[in-house]
Amino acid sequence: MHFILPEIDNLIHAPIRLAVMTVLNEVEWADFKWLQDITQASDGNLASHMRVLENAQYIQVDKTFQGRRPQTRYAISNLGRSAYLHYLSEMDAFLTRHANPAKQGEPHDPL
């Protein structure tokens, strides 16, 4: 069997970034703490992933203060939403194409 790999957006494909993009695609804004709770990432690890998405312009960042406490919240950008939906489409096509190789007329050895 020959696998035709999709053009995977590695900026999204990393598990933490994929989780973040999935959440941000469904909500208007999400704060850092909530994203941290969802991803179970450490402060530094999540901050690093968020910088990657910010540098790619896939997310928008809003930094404010509530009293003396900083609050950072994130939203998906139009570019980010487009990239995320393209990623999902590519992965769906790949998985559909290769979900059941036995039906494609080629021998299938599960081991």
C-alpha positions, -999 to 999 in steps of 0.1 A, spaced: 0 0 0 12 34 -8 3 62 16 -1 97 1 7 120 30 -11 153 31 7 185 34 5 188 72 8 222 88 33 214 115 24 247 132 -9 231 140 0 194 141 18 195 175 -6 180 201 -8 211 223 -12 235 194 -38 213 178 -58 213 211 -54 251 214 -65 257 178 -95 233 183 -106 252 214 -101 286 198 -121 276 167 -151 270 190 -150 301 213 -146 338 209 -118 342 234 -100 319 258 -77 329 287 -43 314 294 -54 295 325 -83 279 308 -61 267 279 -36 254 304 -63 235 322 -74 219 289 -40 211 276 -24 202 310 7 220 298 31 238 321 32 276 321 64 277 300 54 249 276 20 265 268 35 300 266 61 286 241 34 270 219 13 302 221 43 322 208 46 299 178 9 304 170 12 341 175 43 345 154 25 326 126 -4 351 130 -27 322 137 -40 337 169 -46 372 183 -34 380 218 -51 405 242 -31 414 274 -49 434 301 -48 437 339 -76 429 363 -65 449 393 -28 441 396 -31 407 379 -22 403 343 -47 385 321 -39 372 287 -65 359 264 -64 345 229 -86 343 198 -81 325 166 -74 349 137 -89 346 102 -56 332 89 -55 308 118 -91 296 112 -84 291 75 -52 271 83 -70 251 109 -99 242 86 -75 233 58 -55 211 83 -88 193 92 -97 188 56 -63 174 47 -63 150 77 -99 139 70 -91 131 34 -60 112 44 -78 92 71 -107 85 48 -84 74 20 -65 50 43 -91 40 69 -97 5 54 -70 -6 30 -85 -41 25 -115 -24 7 -91 -8 -18 -82 -42 -33 -48 -45 -17 -37 -72 7 -39 -60 43 -16 -74 70 -25 -58 104 9 -67 118 
